[in-house]
Amino acid sequence: MFSEQIELRGHIIDSLILPKVLDEILGRGGNFRILEVRIGQERTDPSFARIEVSGPSPEIMDDLVRRLRLHGAELVCEADVQLAPAPAEGVFPEDFYVTTNQQTFIHFNGRWVEVRPAIMDSGIAVDRGPQTATALKFCDVRKGMEFVVGHRGVRVVPHQRSTARTDAFEFMASNISSEKPKSAVIREMAEEFRKAKRAGGKVLVVGGPAIVHTGAGEHLEKLIAWGYVDLLFAGNALAAHDIEHALYGTSLGVYLREGAVAEEGHENHMRAINTIRAAGGIAAAVAKGVLRQGVMYQCVRQKTGFVLAGSIRDDGPLPEVITDALEAQRAMRAQLVGVTHALMMGTMLHSIAVGNMLPASVKTICVDINPSVVTKLADRGTFQAIGLVTDLEPFLRELTGFVGGPVKEVKADAPVAALPA
Amino acid sequence: MRRLLLCPPDYYGIEYEINPWMRRTRNAEPGLACVQWKALCDTLRTLGCQIDLLAPQPGLPDLVFTANAGLVIGRRFILSSFRHKERRGEEGHFERWFAEHGFEVVKLPPKLIFEGEGDGLFCGDVLFCGYRFRSDIQSHLFLTELLHNLVVSVELVDERFYHLDTCFCPLPDGSAIWFPEAFDGYGQRAIREHCASLIEVAREEAVHFACNAIVLERDIVLPDGCPGLCRLLDKAGYRTHELPMNEFIKAGGACKCLALLVPAR
């Protein structure tokens, strides 16, 4: 909620200006708290009232304040934020304001400016020229940049989850549990994705190699091919094992169809990585016809954006893997603009890392066989995430079944598909 | 003896449009306007008023509506500050006249908009002030502090009744003539609570400026074409004097707009 203080003076009781102003606030979607009222002692004495007016958005507040000024309300000026320069490269000024992942506004030069992006654990850089406020990480701090210090003039709009219980996010408003009816929830999720795509939403998938190990890769491949995935964030492992499967039929040396261990199968992922390195990368391997199926193949074919972030235990890595952690963060943040939904599957490291970059308004689903992954994600600030404790293969199989077909072919009013066999 | 300030309509006409009544394509007939104004002047003199005249000025067609000059309280003249630039040129002439006639001229602080008796009328000991279309409510606080008087602010909601004196006319006994639809609900309640009684004007007579009347104790000078109100006033013991005002109604004014009370209180 946004709030401003107003003052009314004059014969506001005899003129019924005070009740009119209060009614106007409520009638226009705002709320009020009377902070002080002084009633004139004599008939000719003016009265005084100081009122805190609050509203759900800056636009509603602006409109409200404009209306109230017509009836004589004077705005008690909101203080501007305090700024201080960064003392060195990569160093915030002392007492810098640390962001949350919630929508945040700063009061600067007499107006409210939204901080973009809504990303947690950042400082707020203010550019006086275009009057913009940008959330920046340590690595992007340049000496002399001006940052918000202290809490004055900063407003955070708490993200509120609807309680209407009309979709999966409201349905699952509580916690993760392995004992919830999954089919109904997955059906809701399928409908949510379909609605999101119809409304021009942008869906991010964050995945771990378990997607491939459990045999769920083909379902994810289908979702990508059908146009439901706009962005894929993963590490080297998901891509390496997906390509291993595409080239050798195994994941970590296990044939996914039979569940049997391949002879010398442990070499397969190394050979797969080598093949892609030799081809000059994943995209190049697709172009040359070396890679003809799988999740990464579909990403290239569908022009689905992907960011592969490296880690200390990677083999290879594949050429597209970004090994500089800061550079990988930057690449992810750049791609996240406009993301409305995030589906995180089978990876604690990447889920928490990406969760830290998401605004609280992004609808986030975390699916993992281990309940503690979802708990940890929420505990580290991504409180908006809902969780489903299940194996990835049946989850993705069911989700794909409920989604029913390519984005363009699923009519807006088509019923969600029946439970697949 | 009631003293009133008027201004002959030598340069009166519809030269711009600043209210819904004004149409440049429907100009006033100068000869007829002159006849109507003289009839008003004569009636007021006959009723015992002392008439002072402000010299008319070319290029200021609305100077004739002297009620908007300001508000006279004793020997103090609170000079209007007009909303529309078309009328701001009048301010200097009003200021000079009152200064030359021995009044203390009080100017509003910068940015406050107040259009004199057009939006400020005493009813009993209450100063009723209209706001929204012409005057701003912020000016009412200035009047409250200056005059140490109860000021009841009422919002006007119908643009045709852009000044308080087009829809509200106090009577000497603390009652008033009014057209309630010109006010919002809060304004109506405030007026009902502060007036002894109210005489309501029908819509068809309100748009004929029935409320724009000059009240001289038991004599009321008002535009013709308001038989319903005249009947009610007759019944209440007032003598009504109906005058043709249609040439001035073309500009959104009638009897009261053409005369300023010197003083109002």
Interface residues (C-beta under 8 A of the other chain):
Chain A: R9 G10 H11 D14 S15 L16 I17 P19 K20 R43 T44 P46 L70 H71 G72
Chain B: R132 I137 Q138 H140 L141 T144 E145 H148 N149 L150 V151 V152 S153 V154 E155 D184 Y186 G187 R189 A190 E193 H194
